[in-house]
Amino acid sequence: MAPELRHLRYLLAVAEQGSFTRAAEELRISQPTLSQQVRQLERTLGAQLLDRSGRTVRLTDAGEVYAGHARRALRDLAAGERAVLDVADLSRGHLRLALTPTFTAYLAGPLAAALYDRHPGITLEVREMTQERIEAGLLADELDLGIAFHGPRPPGITATALFTETLSLVTATRNPAPGTHQEPLSVGELADRPLILLSADYATRAHVDAYLTAHRVRPRVVMEADSVQALTEIVRHTPLATVLPDAVTHDHPDLARVPLEPPLPARTATLLRRENAYRSAASLAFTELARQHTRSLGPPPDEAAAPDGNPPPDEVPPPDGVATPPGAPAPPGRPGRTTSRREG
């Protein structure tokens, strides 16, 4: 008897949970039924797929090989189901989109509104996550598209450059900094100004820290925030200033943008997808919509991302888009704390 889809799902559930009991609860079937179905699969294949001898159930060598094929098979079948449901006239469809945190602050709303306005039949699932998780989600076919910064990519990810993001000092309009759009503020003056910045697990914070370190400025960081929304609210109600992408101020008339001299290094925003993945009509429509919308956010990149999403080997920037100049000390951080940057 040939294995059925349920056999594949049952095996993968046990492997992921490391327990028949937890897998049965997740699958909402009885444990005896689950055990019987997995043993039936093993008899059909003529190989032991699970090692049941320890406290945790693990895949055997044969099980590891088979589970890899099972995951790919289920992923391809799910893609096939979406392809069947996909309608070229965009009267219906589904799109799974993820953005890094900073982009969520100023891209998620306008892009979702534009998509709904043009194609109300398309359902949109929006997630906020780190760049690393976006790439993993694309490779696992859990996402259709992602928006993140240009930089090194794992094999299998394609990046399309969207726009160049610029950053400036941001203050409340009632608390203007000693600079205007015509008269940029010298970076050295930031040493005397109380600042609130994103927390250290944001790549944007590393970007700002590297810039200040390169210019030998020790900032007065009196507060930190773990979200862009909290950051902007605090700036609106206090004399504190911050550093954010210019686009964040576009929809906030009570926030003023003050250019810095020299300016912070710009970063390239990119649209990510899995290489050779099925591109639904909804995905193609969103890609074009994103290109149109982001033209107003910043100058186009000097050069699009390479087909594999990586810049030339001698020009690869770190994930936050900033390279520390030779001889400059490492960016300030929190001693004794290791974090995975939120890439936003």
Secondary structure, DSSP 8 states (H G I E B T S, - for coil): ----HHHHHHHHHHHHHTSHHHHHHHHTS-HHHHHHHHHHHHHHHTS--EE-SSSS-EE-HHHHHHHHHHHHHHHHHHHHHHHHH--TT-SSEEEEEEE-HHHIIIIIHHHHHHHHHH-TTEEEEEEE--HHHHHHHHHTTS-SEEEEESS---TTEEEEEEEEE-EEEEEETTS--S--SSS-EEGGGGGGSEEEEE-TTSHHHHHHHHHHHHTT---EEEEEESSHHHHHHHHHHSS-BEEEEGGGGTT-TTEEEE-EES----EEEEEEEETT----HHHHHHHHHHHHHHTTTS---SS---TTS---GGG---TTS----TT-------TT--------
